[in-house]
């Protein structure tokens, strides 16, 4: 068997494993729901979410919108005022200027604060456009493309990277950035949002970074990490 044939066999095996995992997680957690919002709002929210938890992100986002009801006002505000509004999210001195720079970038490129044109682009073109914005990486781009425009993008956060690594969907040396392309190809049945959110939930509730609760995990038979303990 040639190296190319081995690679095809391996990819097919991983796709089957991903499909099995998807159905197992559906039985565990059901179909998750999420609220759709516009692309600019999701972009700002995702920048706020970096290196913090959902509660802090939501508080910072609510404070920002209360103080500045439009994204034009956020863009044109004194940076110190934006920083003060988003302080609960942490790293406000970095995130404030980053948010304003992103809003200015969009205005220059599009003439308005609207990125709905991404819905008409192929996923790779949309990803390239978003990551051309300073401070926007592949995870943030994938979140916007997936949850706002139904694109086949697969965001990889710390939970997804950890769980998919332990289960053997990605190799031990694969970085989070590299994992985006791999998991996009493995995602079963075009269920990108469902699969992504259920992996996150499993990482939060069972497959913790420290002291994972392997003894009660129903994925033991699929998990390389458990089998190697």
Secondary structure as the mmCIF struct_conf table of DSSP 4:
data_model
#
loop_
_struct_conf.conf_type_id
_struct_conf.id
_struct_conf.beg_label_comp_id
_struct_conf.beg_label_asym_id
_struct_conf.beg_label_seq_id
_struct_conf.end_label_comp_id
_struct_conf.end_label_asym_id
_struct_conf.end_label_seq_id
HELX_RH_AL_P HELX_RH_AL_P1 UNK A 3 UNK A 29
HELX_RH_AL_P HELX_RH_AL_P2 UNK A 39 UNK A 49
TURN_TY1_P TURN_TY1_P1 UNK A 50 UNK A 51
BEND BEND1 UNK A 52 UNK A 52
HELX_RH_AL_P HELX_RH_AL_P3 UNK A 54 UNK A 67
BEND BEND2 UNK A 69 UNK A 70
HELX_RH_AL_P HELX_RH_AL_P4 UNK A 71 UNK A 76
BEND BEND3 UNK A 77 UNK A 77
HELX_RH_AL_P HELX_RH_AL_P5 UNK A 79 UNK A 85
TURN_TY1_P TURN_TY1_P2 UNK A 86 UNK A 86
HELX_RH_3T_P HELX_RH_3T_P1 UNK A 87 UNK A 89
BEND BEND4 UNK A 90 UNK A 90
HELX_RH_AL_P HELX_RH_AL_P6 UNK A 92 UNK A 110
BEND BEND5 UNK A 111 UNK A 113
HELX_RH_3T_P HELX_RH_3T_P2 UNK A 116 UNK A 120
BEND BEND6 UNK A 121 UNK A 121
HELX_RH_AL_P HELX_RH_AL_P7 UNK A 123 UNK A 131
TURN_TY1_P TURN_TY1_P3 UNK A 132 UNK A 132
BEND BEND7 UNK A 133 UNK A 133
TURN_TY1_P TURN_TY1_P4 UNK A 134 UNK A 135
HELX_RH_AL_P HELX_RH_AL_P8 UNK A 138 UNK A 149
BEND BEND8 UNK A 152 UNK A 152
HELX_RH_AL_P HELX_RH_AL_P9 UNK A 158 UNK A 167
TURN_TY1_P TURN_TY1_P5 UNK A 168 UNK A 168
BEND BEND9 UNK A 169 UNK A 170
TURN_TY1_P TURN_TY1_P6 UNK A 172 UNK A 173
HELX_RH_AL_P HELX_RH_AL_P10 UNK A 176 UNK A 186
HELX_RH_3T_P HELX_RH_3T_P3 UNK A 188 UNK A 190
HELX_RH_AL_P HELX_RH_AL_P11 UNK A 192 UNK A 205
TURN_TY1_P TURN_TY1_P7 UNK A 206 UNK A 206
BEND BEND10 UNK A 207 UNK A 207
BEND BEND11 UNK A 209 UNK A 211
HELX_RH_3T_P HELX_RH_3T_P4 UNK A 214 UNK A 216
TURN_TY1_P TURN_TY1_P8 UNK A 218 UNK A 219
HELX_RH_3T_P HELX_RH_3T_P5 UNK A 220 UNK A 222
HELX_RH_AL_P HELX_RH_AL_P12 UNK A 224 UNK A 227
TURN_TY1_P TURN_TY1_P9 UNK A 228 UNK A 228
#
